[in-house]
Amino acid sequence: MAKGKKTIRFYNNTGKLENVVEFLETIQKKIDYVNLSCVVERNVITVKLSGPRDLQHLAIDRLKDLAQKLL
């Protein structure tokens, strides 16, 4: 399996801190098969993924779905 790193950014269009906290808590629970780190600056959430690329793609799809629901 090919390994690598990927960075993806999400924008909190709702402006609510509660949504950001819920987003971060949910990804912590649901995405435990790749290494990830998150940085929050104002309305931008930067998520860095590392691990097998096929699992990264799965994680990105799940992150996008969660972001669409919460942010």
mmCIF file as Biopython writes it, N, C-alpha, C and O atoms, coordinates in Angstrom:
data_model
#
loop_
_atom_site.group_PDB
_atom_site.id
_atom_site.type_symbol
_atom_site.label_atom_id
_atom_site.label_alt_id
_atom_site.label_comp_id
_atom_site.label_asym_id
_atom_site.label_entity_id
_atom_site.label_seq_id
_atom_site.pdbx_PDB_ins_code
_atom_site.Cartn_x
_atom_site.Cartn_y
_atom_site.Cartn_z
_atom_site.occupancy
_atom_site.B_iso_or_equiv
_atom_site.auth_seq_id
_atom_site.auth_asym_id
_atom_site.pdbx_PDB_model_num
ATOM 1   N N  . MET A ? 1  ? 0.838   -1.190 0.000  1.0 0.0 1  A 1 
ATOM 2   C CA . MET A ? 1  ? 0.000   0.000  0.000  1.0 0.0 1  A 1 
ATOM 3   C C  . MET A ? 1  ? 0.877   1.246  0.000  1.0 0.0 1  A 1 
ATOM 4   O O  . MET A ? 1  ? 1.872   1.328  0.721  1.0 0.0 1  A 1 
ATOM 5   N N  . ALA A ? 2  ? 0.495   2.186  -0.804 1.0 0.0 2  A 1 
ATOM 6   C CA . ALA A ? 2  ? 1.213   3.459  -0.857 1.0 0.0 2  A 1 
ATOM 7   C C  . ALA A ? 2  ? 0.790   4.330  0.319  1.0 0.0 2  A 1 
ATOM 8   O O  . ALA A ? 2  ? -0.392  4.443  0.644  1.0 0.0 2  A 1 
ATOM 9   N N  . LYS A ? 3  ? 1.775   4.930  0.937  1.0 0.0 3  A 1 
ATOM 10  C CA . LYS A ? 3  ? 1.484   5.828  2.051  1.0 0.0 3  A 1 
ATOM 11  C C  . LYS A ? 3  ? 1.801   7.246  1.629  1.0 0.0 3  A 1 
ATOM 12  O O  . LYS A ? 3  ? 2.600   7.469  0.719  1.0 0.0 3  A 1 
ATOM 13  N N  . GLY A ? 4  ? 1.183   8.191  2.280  1.0 0.0 4  A 1 
ATOM 14  C CA . GLY A ? 4  ? 1.423   9.581  1.959  1.0 0.0 4  A 1 
ATOM 15  C C  . GLY A ? 4  ? 0.720   10.480 2.946  1.0 0.0 4  A 1 
ATOM 16  O O  . GLY A ? 4  ? 0.169   10.038 3.955  1.0 0.0 4  A 1 
ATOM 17  N N  . LYS A ? 5  ? 0.760   11.763 2.617  1.0 0.0 5  A 1 
ATOM 18  C CA . LYS A ? 5  ? 0.105   12.757 3.458  1.0 0.0 5  A 1 
ATOM 19  C C  . LYS A ? 5  ? -0.828  13.597 2.604  1.0 0.0 5  A 1 
ATOM 20  O O  . LYS A ? 5  ? -0.567  13.834 1.424  1.0 0.0 5  A 1 
ATOM 21  N N  . LYS A ? 6  ? -1.903  14.037 3.204  1.0 0.0 6  A 1 
ATOM 22  C CA . LYS A ? 6  ? -2.894  14.849 2.504  1.0 0.0 6  A 1 
ATOM 23  C C  . LYS A ? 6  ? -3.408  15.905 3.460  1.0 0.0 6  A 1 
ATOM 24  O O  . LYS A ? 6  ? -3.641  15.626 4.636  1.0 0.0 6  A 1 
ATOM 25  N N  . THR A ? 7  ? -3.584  17.114 2.959  1.0 0.0 7  A 1 
ATOM 26  C CA . THR A ? 7  ? -4.144  18.210 3.745  1.0 0.0 7  A 1 
ATOM 27  C C  . THR A ? 7  ? -5.445  18.647 3.107  1.0 0.0 7  A 1 
ATOM 28  O O  . THR A ? 7  ? -5.524  18.826 1.891  1.0 0.0 7  A 1 
ATOM 29  N N  . ILE A ? 8  ? -6.453  18.816 3.922  1.0 0.0 8  A 1 
ATOM 30  C CA . ILE A ? 8  ? -7.756  19.265 3.432  1.0 0.0 8  A 1 
ATOM 31  C C  . ILE A ? 8  ? -8.264  20.344 4.384  1.0 0.0 8  A 1 
ATOM 32  O O  . ILE A ? 8  ? -8.077  20.261 5.598  1.0 0.0 8  A 1 
ATOM 33  N N  . ARG A ? 9  ? -8.909  21.353 3.812  1.0 0.0 9  A 1 
ATOM 34  C CA . ARG A ? 9  ? -9.403  22.479 4.615  1.0 0.0 9  A 1 
ATOM 35  C C  . ARG A ? 9  ? -10.920 22.573 4.495  1.0 0.0 9  A 1 
ATOM 36  O O  . ARG A ? 9  ? -11.502 22.352 3.433  1.0 0.0 9  A 1 
ATOM 37  N N  . PHE A ? 10 ? -11.531 22.907 5.617  1.0 0.0 10 A 1 
ATOM 38  C CA . PHE A ? 10 ? -12.968 23.110 5.679  1.0 0.0 10 A 1 
ATOM 39  C C  . PHE A ? 10 ? -13.245 24.487 6.249  1.0 0.0 10 A 1 
ATOM 40  O O  . PHE A ? 10 ? -12.475 24.996 7.064  1.0 0.0 10 A 1 
ATOM 41  N N  . TYR A ? 11 ? -14.330 25.083 5.825  1.0 0.0 11 A 1 
ATOM 42  C CA . TYR A ? 11 ? -14.719 26.410 6.296  1.0 0.0 11 A 1 
ATOM 43  C C  . TYR A ? 11 ? -16.009 26.305 7.097  1.0 0.0 11 A 1 
ATOM 44  O O  . TYR A ? 11 ? -16.973 25.673 6.665  1.0 0.0 11 A 1 
ATOM 45  N N  . ASN A ? 12 ? -16.013 26.922 8.249  1.0 0.0 12 A 1 
ATOM 46  C CA . ASN A ? 12 ? -17.193 26.933 9.100  1.0 0.0 12 A 1 
ATOM 47  C C  . ASN A ? 12 ? -18.085 28.083 8.661  1.0 0.0 12 A 1 
ATOM 48  O O  . ASN A ? 12 ? -17.954 29.206 9.149  1.0 0.0 12 A 1 
ATOM 49  N N  . ASN A ? 13 ? -18.978 27.799 7.751  1.0 0.0 13 A 1 
ATOM 50  C CA . ASN A ? 13 ? -19.879 28.826 7.223  1.0 0.0 13 A 1 
ATOM 51  C C  . ASN A ? 13 ? -20.970 29.205 8.208  1.0 0.0 13 A 1 
ATOM 52  O O  . ASN A ? 13 ? -21.590 30.259 8.066  1.0 0.0 13 A 1 
ATOM 53  N N  . THR A ? 14 ? -21.217 28.358 9.212  1.0 0.0 14 A 1 
ATOM 54  C CA . THR A ? 14 ? -22.260 28.662 10.184 1.0 0.0 14 A 1 
ATOM 55  C C  . THR A ? 14 ? -21.789 29.713 11.179 1.0 0.0 14 A 1 
ATOM 56  O O  . THR A ? 14 ? -22.602 30.464 11.717 1.0 0.0 14 A 1 
ATOM 57  N N  . GLY A ? 15 ? -20.491 29.772 11.429 1.0 0.0 15 A 1 
ATOM 58  C CA . GLY A ? 15 ? -19.959 30.714 12.395 1.0 0.0 15 A 1 
ATOM 59  C C  . GLY A ? 15 ? -20.151 30.291 13.837 1.0 0.0 15 A 1 
ATOM 60  O O  . GLY A ? 15 ? -19.840 31.060 14.746 1.0 0.0 15 A 1 
ATOM 61  N N  . LYS A ? 16 ? -20.660 29.080 14.072 1.0 0.0 16 A 1 
ATOM 62  C CA . LYS A ? 16 ? -20.941 28.607 15.423 1.0 0.0 16 A 1 
ATOM 63  C C  . LYS A ? 16 ? -19.809 27.713 15.918 1.0 0.0 16 A 1 
ATOM 64  O O  . LYS A ? 16 ? -19.434 26.745 15.257 1.0 0.0 16 A 1 
ATOM 65  N N  . LEU A ? 17 ? -19.279 28.042 17.069 1.0 0.0 17 A 1 
ATOM 66  C CA . LEU A ? 17 ? -18.207 27.260 17.673 1.0 0.0 17 A 1 
ATOM 67  C C  . LEU A ? 17 ? -18.686 25.861 18.037 1.0 0.0 17 A 1 
ATOM 68  O O  . LEU A ? 17 ? -17.918 24.902 17.960 1.0 0.0 17 A 1 
ATOM 69  N N  . GLU A ? 18 ? -19.948 25.739 18.432 1.0 0.0 18 A 1 
ATOM 70  C CA . GLU A ? 18 ? -20.498 24.435 18.801 1.0 0.0 18 A 1 
ATOM 71  C C  . GLU A ? 18 ? -20.401 23.448 17.635 1.0 0.0 18 A 1 
ATOM 72  O O  . GLU A ? 18 ? -20.137 22.263 17.840 1.0 0.0 18 A 1 
ATOM 73  N N  . ASN A ? 19 ? -20.612 23.936 16.425 1.0 0.0 19 A 1 
ATOM 74  C CA . ASN A ? 19 ? -20.538 23.071 15.245 1.0 0.0 19 A 1 
ATOM 75  C C  . ASN A ? 19 ? -19.112 22.587 15.003 1.0 0.0 19 A 1 
ATOM 76  O O  . ASN A ? 19 ? -18.898 21.441 14.607 1.0 0.0 19 A 1 
ATOM 77  N N  . VAL A ? 20 ? -18.140 23.463 15.245 1.0 0.0 20 A 1 
ATOM 78  C CA . VAL A ? 20 ? -16.738 23.077 15.073 1.0 0.0 20 A 1 
ATOM 79  C C  . VAL A ? 20 ? -16.373 22.005 16.094 1.0 0.0 20 A 1 
ATOM 80  O O  . VAL A ? 20 ? -15.729 21.011 15.756 1.0 0.0 20 A 1 
ATOM 81  N N  . VAL A ? 21 ? -16.779 22.205 17.319 1.0 0.0 21 A 1 
ATOM 82  C CA . VAL A ? 21 ? -16.487 21.229 18.377 1.0 0.0 21 A 1 
ATOM 83  C C  . VAL A ? 21 ? -17.135 19.886 18.048 1.0 0.0 21 A 1 
ATOM 84  O O  . VAL A ? 21 ? -16.496 18.843 18.182 1.0 0.0 21 A 1 
ATOM 85  N N  . GLU A ? 22 ? -18.379 19.902 17.625 1.0 0.0 22 A 1 
ATOM 86  C CA . GLU A ? 22 ? -19.064 18.659 17.262 1.0 0.0 22 A 1 
ATOM 87  C C  . GLU A ? 22 ? -18.376 17.981 16.079 1.0 0.0 22 A 1 
ATOM 88  O O  . GLU A ? 22 ? -18.234 16.758 16.063 1.0 0.0 22 A 1 
ATOM 89  N N  . PHE A ? 23 ? -17.948 18.764 15.090 1.0 0.0 23 A 1 
ATOM 90  C CA . PHE A ? 23 ? -17.229 18.227 13.932 1.0 0.0 23 A 1 
ATOM 91  C C  . PHE A ? 23 ? -15.950 17.520 14.385 1.0 0.0 23 A 1 
ATOM 92  O O  . PHE A ? 23 ? -15.682 16.393 13.969 1.0 0.0 23 A 1 
ATOM 93  N N  . LEU A ? 24 ? -15.168 18.176 15.231 1.0 0.0 24 A 1 
ATOM 94  C CA . LEU A ? 24 ? -13.905 17.599 15.698 1.0 0.0 24 A 1 
ATOM 95  C C  . LEU A ? 24 ? -14.132 16.355 16.557 1.0 0.0 24 A 1 
ATOM 96  O O  . LEU A ? 24 ? -13.401 15.373 16.429 1.0 0.0 24 A 1 
ATOM 97  N N  . GLU A ? 25 ? -15.125 16.389 17.420 1.0 0.0 25 A 1 
ATOM 98  C CA . GLU A ? 25 ? -15.428 15.218 18.245 1.0 0.0 25 A 1 
ATOM 99  C C  . GLU A ? 25 ? -15.887 14.038 17.396 1.0 0.0 25 A 1 
ATOM 100 O O  . GLU A ? 25 ? -15.531 12.891 17.668 1.0 0.0 25 A 1 
ATOM 101 N N  . THR A ? 26 ? -16.669 14.324 16.383 1.0 0.0 26 A 1 
ATOM 102 C CA . THR A ? 26 ? -17.185 13.262 15.527 1.0 0.0 26 A 1 
ATOM 103 C C  . THR A ? 26 ? -16.075 12.626 14.707 1.0 0.0 26 A 1 
ATOM 104 O O  . THR A ? 26 ? -16.034 11.403 14.572 1.0 0.0 26 A 1 
ATOM 105 N N  . ILE A ? 27 ? -15.168 13.436 14.154 1.0 0.0 27 A 1 
ATOM 106 C CA . ILE A ? 27 ? -14.092 12.824 13.363 1.0 0.0 27 A 1 
ATOM 107 C C  . ILE A ? 27 ? -13.142 12.037 14.261 1.0 0.0 27 A 1 
ATOM 108 O O  . ILE A ? 27 ? -12.546 11.051 13.825 1.0 0.0 27 A 1 
ATOM 109 N N  . GLN A ? 28 ? -13.001 12.465 15.495 1.0 0.0 28 A 1 
ATOM 110 C CA . GLN A ? 28 ? -12.157 11.726 16.432 1.0 0.0 28 A 1 
ATOM 111 C C  . GLN A ? 28 ? -12.742 10.332 16.698 1.0 0.0 28 A 1 
ATOM 112 O O  . GLN A ? 28 ? -11.999 9.361  16.842 1.0 0.0 28 A 1 
ATOM 113 N N  . LYS A ? 29 ? -14.060 10.241 16.760 1.0 0.0 29 A 1 
ATOM 114 C CA . LYS A ? 29 ? -14.727 8.965  17.022 1.0 0.0 29 A 1 
ATOM 115 C C  . LYS A ? 29 ? -14.780 8.084  15.778 1.0 0.0 29 A 1 
ATOM 116 O O  . LYS A ? 29 ? -14.554 6.877  15.868 1.0 0.0 29 A 1 
ATOM 117 N N  . LYS A ? 30 ? -15.077 8.670  14.623 1.0 0.0 30 A 1 
ATOM 118 C CA . LYS A ? 30 ? -15.366 7.889  13.429 1.0 0.0 30 A 1 
ATOM 119 C C  . LYS A ? 30 ? -14.152 7.575  12.568 1.0 0.0 30 A 1 
ATOM 120 O O  . LYS A ? 30 ? -14.156 6.578  11.845 1.0 0.0 30 A 1 
ATOM 121 N N  . ILE A ? 31 ? -13.124 8.392  12.628 1.0 0.0 31 A 1 
ATOM 122 C CA . ILE A ? 31 ? -11.981 8.188  11.745 1.0 0.0 31 A 1 
ATOM 123 C C  . ILE A ? 31 ? -10.767 7.861  12.607 1.0 0.0 31 A 1 
ATOM 124 O O  . ILE A ? 31 ? -10.006 8.740  13.012 1.0 0.0 31 A 1 
ATOM 125 N N  . ASP A ? 32 ? -10.613 6.571  12.873 1.0 0.0 32 A 1 
ATOM 126 C CA . ASP A ? 32 ? -9.507  6.136  13.711 1.0 0.0 32 A 1 
ATOM 127 C C  . ASP A ? 32 ? -8.555  5.197  12.974 1.0 0.0 32 A 1 
ATOM 128 O O  . ASP A ? 32 ? -7.695  4.573  13.596 1.0 0.0 32 A 1 
ATOM 129 N N  . TYR A ? 33 ? -8.702  5.096  11.669 1.0 0.0 33 A 1 
ATOM 130 C CA . TYR A ? 33 ? -7.888  4.185  10.873 1.0 0.0 33 A 1 
ATOM 131 C C  . TYR A ? 33 ? -6.750  4.884  10.131 1.0 0.0 33 A 1 
ATOM 132 O O  . TYR A ? 33 ? -5.968  4.219  9.452  1.0 0.0 33 A 1 
ATOM 133 N N  . VAL A ? 34 ? -6.642  6.204  10.244 1.0 0.0 34 A 1 
ATOM 134 C CA . VAL A ? 34 ? -5.497  6.965  9.719  1.0 0.0 34 A 1 
ATOM 135 C C  . VAL A ? 34 ? -5.071  7.961  10.797 1.0 0.0 34 A 1 
ATOM 136 O O  . VAL A ? 34 ? -5.854  8.311  11.681 1.0 0.0 34 A 1 
ATOM 137 N N  . ASN A ? 35 ? -3.846  8.401  10.713 1.0 0.0 35 A 1 
ATOM 138 C CA . ASN A ? 35 ? -3.375  9.435  11.626 1.0 0.0 35 A 1 
ATOM 139 C C  . ASN A ? 35 ? -3.863  10.778 11.105 1.0 0.0 35 A 1 
ATOM 140 O O  . ASN A ? 35 ? -3.777  11.063 9.910  1.0 0.0 35 A 1 
ATOM 141 N N  . LEU A ? 36 ? -4.371  11.590 12.008 1.0 0.0 36 A 1 
ATOM 142 C CA . LEU A ? 36 ? -4.802  12.910 11.581 1.0 0.0 36 A 1 
ATOM 143 C C  . LEU A ? 36 ? -4.531  13.930 12.665 1.0 0.0 36 A 1 
ATOM 144 O O  . LEU A ? 36 ? -4.517  13.626 13.857 1.0 0.0 36 A 1 
ATOM 145 N N  . SER A ? 37 ? -4.314  15.155 12.205 1.0 0.0 37 A 1 
ATOM 146 C CA . SER A ? 37 ? -4.163  16.274 13.132 1.0 0.0 37 A 1 
ATOM 147 C C  . SER A ? 37 ? -5.010  17.415 12.597 1.0 0.0 37 A 1 
ATOM 148 O O  . SER A ? 37 ? -5.153  17.588 11.387 1.0 0.0 37 A 1 
ATOM 149 N N  . CYS A ? 38 ? -5.566  18.185 13.512 1.0 0.0 38 A 1 
ATOM 150 C CA . CYS A ? 38 ? -6.468  19.271 13.140 1.0 0.0 38 A 1 
ATOM 151 C C  . CYS A ? 38 ? -5.982  20.576 13.743 1.0 0.0 38 A 1 
ATOM 152 O O  . CYS A ? 38 ? -5.501  20.619 14.875 1.0 0.0 38 A 1 
ATOM 153 N N  . VAL A ? 39 ? -6.118  21.637 12.963 1.0 0.0 39 A 1 
ATOM 154 C CA . VAL A ? 39 ? -5.794  22.979 13.417 1.0 0.0 39 A 1 
ATOM 155 C C  . VAL A ? 39 ? -6.988  23.862 13.080 1.0 0.0 39 A 1 
ATOM 156 O O  . VAL A ? 39 ? -7.497  23.825 11.959 1.0 0.0 39 A 1 
ATOM 157 N N  . VAL A ? 40 ? -7.436  24.656 14.051 1.0 0.0 40 A 1 
ATOM 158 C CA . VAL A ? 40 ? -8.556  25.563 13.835 1.0 0.0 40 A 1 
ATOM 159 C C  . VAL A ? 40 ? -8.046  26.989 13.968 1.0 0.0 40 A 1 
ATOM 160 O O  . VAL A ? 40 ? -7.487  27.372 14.996 1.0 0.0 40 A 1 
ATOM 161 N N  . GLU A ? 41 ? -8.248  27.765 12.914 1.0 0.0 41 A 1 
ATOM 162 C CA . GLU A ? 41 ? -7.909  29.182 12.917 1.0 0.0 41 A 1 
ATOM 163 C C  . GLU A ? 41 ? -9.100  29.951 12.363 1.0 0.0 41 A 1 
ATOM 164 O O  . GLU A ? 41 ? -9.437  29.851 11.184 1.0 0.0 41 A 1 
ATOM 165 N N  . ARG A ? 42 ? -9.720  30.711 13.238 1.0 0.0 42 A 1 
ATOM 166 C CA . ARG A ? 42 ? -10.940 31.444 12.890 1.0 0.0 42 A 1 
ATOM 167 C C  . ARG A ? 42 ? -11.978 30.507 12.319 1.0 0.0 42 A 1 
ATOM 168 O O  . ARG A ? 42 ? -12.446 29.616 13.027 1.0 0.0 42 A 1 
ATOM 169 N N  . ASN A ? 43 ? -12.354 30.673 11.068 1.0 0.0 43 A 1 
ATOM 170 C CA . ASN A ? 43 ? -13.383 29.830 10.450 1.0 0.0 43 A 1 
ATOM 171 C C  . ASN A ? 43 ? -12.808 28.713 9.590  1.0 0.0 43 A 1 
ATOM 172 O O  . ASN A ? 43 ? -13.554 28.044 8.875  1.0 0.0 43 A 1 
ATOM 173 N N  . VAL A ? 44 ? -11.510 28.499 9.643  1.0 0.0 44 A 1 
ATOM 174 C CA . VAL A ? 44 ? -10.867 27.487 8.813  1.0 0.0 44 A 1 
ATOM 175 C C  . VAL A ? 44 ? -10.391 26.328 9.682  1.0 0.0 44 A 1 
ATOM 176 O O  . VAL A ? 44 ? -9.705  26.528 10.684 1.0 0.0 44 A 1 
ATOM 177 N N  . ILE A ? 45 ? -10.761 25.124 9.286  1.0 0.0 45 A 1 
ATOM 178 C CA . ILE A ? 45 ? -10.326 23.908 9.968  1.0 0.0 45 A 1 
ATOM 179 C C  . ILE A ? 45 ? -9.424  23.162 8.985  1.0 0.0 45 A 1 
ATOM 180 O O  . ILE A ? 45 ? -9.866  22.754 7.911  1.0 0.0 45 A 1 
ATOM 181 N N  . THR A ? 46 ? -8.163  22.990 9.361  1.0 0.0 46 A 1 
ATOM 182 C CA . THR A ? 46 ? -7.208  22.281 8.526  1.0 0.0 46 A 1 
ATOM 183 C C  . THR A ? 46 ? -6.987  20.896 9.119  1.0 0.0 46 A 1 
ATOM 184 O O  . THR A ? 46 ? -6.629  20.752 10.288 1.0 0.0 46 A 1 
ATOM 185 N N  . VAL A ? 47 ? -7.207  19.879 8.285  1.0 0.0 47 A 1 
ATOM 186 C CA . VAL A ? 47 ? -7.037  18.495 8.711  1.0 0.0 47 A 1 
ATOM 187 C C  . VAL A ? 47 ? -5.924  17.886 7.878  1.0 0.0 47 A 1 
ATOM 188 O O  . VAL A ? 47 ? -5.980  17.897 6.648  1.0 0.0 47 A 1 
ATOM 189 N N  . LYS A ? 48 ? -4.902  17.350 8.561  1.0 0.0 48 A 1 
ATOM 190 C CA . LYS A ? 48 ? -3.788  16.678 7.889  1.0 0.0 48 A 1 
ATOM 191 C C  . LYS A ? 48 ? -3.915  15.188 8.153  1.0 0.0 48 A 1 
ATOM 192 O O  . LYS A ? 48 ? -3.982  14.748 9.302  1.0 0.0 48 A 1 
ATOM 193 N N  . LEU A ? 49 ? -3.948  14.418 7.074  1.0 0.0 49 A 1 
ATOM 194 C CA . LEU A ? 49 ? -4.091  12.964 7.149  1.0 0.0 49 A 1 
ATOM 195 C C  . LEU A ? 49 ? -2.787  12.305 6.734  1.0 0.0 49 A 1 
ATOM 196 O O  . LEU A ? 49 ? -2.112  12.783 5.822  1.0 0.0 49 A 1 
ATOM 197 N N  . SER A ? 50 ? -2.431  11.221 7.390  1.0 0.0 50 A 1 
ATOM 198 C CA . SER A ? 50 ? -1.299  10.425 6.944  1.0 0.0 50 A 1 
ATOM 199 C C  . SER A ? 50 ? -1.629  8.957  7.165  1.0 0.0 50 A 1 
ATOM 200 O O  . SER A ? 50 ? -2.261  8.582  8.152  1.0 0.0 50 A 1 
ATOM 201 N N  . GLY A ? 51 ? -1.188  8.146  6.227  1.0 0.0 51 A 1 
ATOM 202 C CA . GLY A ? 51 ? -1.477  6.720  6.272  1.0 0.0 51 A 1 
ATOM 203 C C  . GLY A ? 51 ? -1.646  6.200  4.861  1.0 0.0 51 A 1 
ATOM 204 O O  . GLY A ? 51 ? -1.327  6.900  3.900  1.0 0.0 51 A 1 
ATOM 205 N N  . PRO A ? 52 ? -2.140  4.985  4.721  1.0 0.0 52 A 1 
ATOM 206 C CA . PRO A ? 52 ? -2.371  4.409  3.396  1.0 0.0 52 A 1 
ATOM 207 C C  . PRO A ? 52 ? -3.344  5.264  2.573  1.0 0.0 52 A 1 
ATOM 208 O O  . PRO A ? 52 ? -4.355  5.741  3.087  1.0 0.0 52 A 1 
ATOM 209 N N  . ARG A ? 53 ? -3.028  5.443  1.321  1.0 0.0 53 A 1 
ATOM 210 C CA . ARG A ? 53 ? -3.821  6.348  0.475  1.0 0.0 53 A 1 
ATOM 211 C C  . ARG A ? 53 ? -5.268  5.906  0.299  1.0 0.0 53 A 1 
ATOM 212 O O  . ARG A ? 53 ? -6.166  6.746  0.252  1.0 0.0 53 A 1 
ATOM 213 N N  . ASP A ? 54 ? -5.504  4.621  0.202  1.0 0.0 54 A 1 
ATOM 214 C CA . ASP A ? 54 ? -6.894  4.173  0.047  1.0 0.0 54 A 1 
ATOM 215 C C  . ASP A ? 54 ? -7.722  4.521  1.286  1.0 0.0 54 A 1 
ATOM 216 O O  . ASP A ? 54 ? -8.899  4.864  1.174  1.0 0.0 54 A 1 
ATOM 217 N N  . LEU A ? 55 ? -7.105  4.432  2.463  1.0 0.0 55 A 1 
ATOM 218 C CA . LEU A ? 55 ? -7.814  4.817  3.680  1.0 0.0 55 A 1 
ATOM 219 C C  . LEU A ? 55 ? -7.953  6.331  3.785  1.0 0.0 55 A 1 
ATOM 220 O O  . LEU A ? 55 ? -8.932  6.828  4.341  1.0 0.0 55 A 1 
ATOM 221 N N  . GLN A ? 56 ? -6.983  7.060  3.255  1.0 0.0 56 A 1 
ATOM 222 C CA . GLN A ? 56 ? -7.097  8.522  3.216  1.0 0.0 56 A 1 
ATOM 223 C C  . GLN A ? 56 ? -8.298  8.941  2.392  1.0 0.0 56 A 1 
ATOM 224 O O  . GLN A ? 56 ? -9.050  9.830  2.793  1.0 0.0 56 A 1 
ATOM 225 N N  . HIS A ? 57 ? -8.485  8.308  1.241  1.0 0.0 57 A 1 
ATOM 226 C CA . HIS A ? 57 ? -9.625  8.654  0.382  1.0 0.0 57 A 1 
ATOM 227 C C  . HIS A ? 57 ? -10.950 8.354  1.078  1.0 0.0 57 A 1 
ATOM 228 O O  . HIS A ? 57 ? -11.904 9.125  0.966  1.0 0.0 57 A 1 
ATOM 229 N N  . LEU A ? 58 ? -11.007 7.243  1.789  1.0 0.0 58 A 1 
ATOM 230 C CA . LEU A ? 58 ? -12.206 6.915  2.551  1.0 0.0 58 A 1 
ATOM 231 C C  . LEU A ? 58 ? -12.448 7.964  3.636  1.0 0.0 58 A 1 
ATOM 232 O O  . LEU A ? 58 ? -13.576 8.417  3.829  1.0 0.0 58 A 1 
ATOM 233 N N  . ALA A ? 59 ? -11.388 8.345  4.340  1.0 0.0 59 A 1 
ATOM 234 C CA . ALA A ? 59 ? -11.507 9.361  5.389  1.0 0.0 59 A 1 
ATOM 235 C C  . ALA A ? 59 ? -11.948 10.702 4.818  1.0 0.0 59 A 1 
ATOM 236 O O  . ALA A ? 59 ? -12.778 11.385 5.420  1.0 0.0 59 A 1 
ATOM 237 N N  . ILE A ? 60 ? -11.410 11.087 3.673  1.0 0.0 60 A 1 
ATOM 238 C CA . ILE A ? 60 ? -11.775 12.366 3.048  1.0 0.0 60 A 1 
ATOM 239 C C  . ILE A ? 60 ? -13.251 12.385 2.687  1.0 0.0 60 A 1 
ATOM 240 O O  . ILE A ? 60 ? -13.931 13.390 2.892  1.0 0.0 60 A 1 
ATOM 241 N N  . ASP A ? 61 ? -13.745 11.282 2.152  1.0 0.0 61 A 1 
ATOM 242 C CA . ASP A ? 61 ? -15.175 11.210 1.826  1.0 0.0 61 A 1 
ATOM 243 C C  . ASP A ? 61 ? -16.034 11.384 3.079  1.0 0.0 61 A 1 
ATOM 244 O O  . ASP A ? 61 ? -17.034 12.102 3.060  1.0 0.0 61 A 1 
ATOM 245 N N  . ARG A ? 62 ? -15.639 10.727 4.161  1.0 0.0 62 A 1 
ATOM 246 C CA . ARG A ? 62 ? -16.396 10.854 5.408  1.0 0.0 62 A 1 
ATOM 247 C C  . ARG A ? 62 ? -16.285 12.260 5.991  1.0 0.0 62 A 1 
ATOM 248 O O  . ARG A ? 62 ? -17.263 12.800 6.509  1.0 0.0 62 A 1 
ATOM 249 N N  . LEU A ? 63 ? -15.096 12.853 5.906  1.0 0.0 63 A 1 
ATOM 250 C CA . LEU A ? 63 ? -14.914 14.220 6.390  1.0 0.0 63 A 1 
ATOM 251 C C  . LEU A ? 63 ? -15.788 15.202 5.621  1.0 0.0 63 A 1 
ATOM 252 O O  . LEU A ? 63 ? -16.393 16.096 6.211  1.0 0.0 63 A 1 
ATOM 253 N N  . LYS A ? 64 ? -15.853 15.035 4.312  1.0 0.0 64 A 1 
ATOM 254 C CA . LYS A ? 64 ? -16.684 15.925 3.491  1.0 0.0 64 A 1 
ATOM 255 C C  . LYS A ? 64 ? -18.157 15.797 3.858  1.0 0.0 64 A 1 
ATOM 256 O O  . LYS A ? 64 ? -18.876 16.794 3.925  1.0 0.0 64 A 1 
ATOM 257 N N  . ASP A ? 65 ? -18.602 14.566 4.094  1.0 0.0 65 A 1 
ATOM 258 C CA . ASP A ? 65 ? -20.005 14.370 4.496  1.0 0.0 65 A 1 
ATOM 259 C C  . ASP A ? 65 ? -20.291 15.035 5.838  1.0 0.0 65 A 1 
ATOM 260 O O  . ASP A ? 65 ? -21.315 15.698 6.001  1.0 0.0 65 A 1 
ATOM 261 N N  . LEU A ? 66 ? -19.389 14.859 6.795  1.0 0.0 66 A 1 
ATOM 262 C CA . LEU A ? 66 ? -19.573 15.473 8.111  1.0 0.0 66 A 1 
ATOM 263 C C  . LEU A ? 66 ? -19.539 16.990 8.018  1.0 0.0 66 A 1 
ATOM 264 O O  . LEU A ? 66 ? -20.340 17.671 8.659  1.0 0.0 66 A 1 
ATOM 265 N N  . ALA A ? 67 ? -18.628 17.516 7.234  1.0 0.0 67 A 1 
ATOM 266 C CA . ALA A ? 67 ? -18.530 18.967 7.082  1.0 0.0 67 A 1 
ATOM 267 C C  . ALA A ? 67 ? -19.796 19.544 6.456  1.0 0.0 67 A 1 
ATOM 268 O O  . ALA A ? 67 ? -20.268 20.611 6.849  1.0 0.0 67 A 1 
ATOM 269 N N  . GLN A ? 68 ? -20.329 18.831 5.488  1.0 0.0 68 A 1 
ATOM 270 C CA . GLN A ? 68 ? -21.558 19.299 4.848  1.0 0.0 68 A 1 
ATOM 271 C C  . GLN A ? 68 ? -22.721 19.349 5.834  1.0 0.0 68 A 1 
ATOM 272 O O  . GLN A ? 68 ? -23.566 20.241 5.756  1.0 0.0 68 A 1 
ATOM 273 N N  . LYS A ? 69 ? -22.767 18.397 6.757  1.0 0.0 69 A 1 
ATOM 274 C CA . LYS A ? 69 ? -23.837 18.351 7.751  1.0 0.0 69 A 1 
ATOM 275 C C  . LYS A ? 69 ? -23.660 19.383 8.849  1.0 0.0 69 A 1 
ATOM 276 O O  . LYS A ? 69 ? -24.629 20.005 9.284  1.0 0.0 69 A 1 
ATOM 277 N N  . LEU A ? 70 ? -22.411 19.571 9.303  1.0 0.0 70 A 1 
ATOM 278 C CA . LEU A ? 70 ? -22.174 20.373 10.511 1.0 0.0 70 A 1 
ATOM 279 C C  . LEU A ? 70 ? -21.659 21.779 10.258 1.0 0.0 70 A 1 
ATOM 280 O O  . LEU A ? 70 ? -21.899 22.679 11.064 1.0 0.0 70 A 1 
ATOM 281 N N  . LEU A ? 71 ? -20.957 21.980 9.156  1.0 0.0 71 A 1 
ATOM 282 C CA . LEU A ? 71 ? -20.348 23.284 8.945  1.0 0.0 71 A 1 
ATOM 283 C C  . LEU A ? 71 ? -21.077 24.047 7.864  1.0 0.0 71 A 1 
ATOM 284 O O  . LEU A ? 71 ? -20.703 25.176 7.546  1.0 0.0 71 A 1 
#
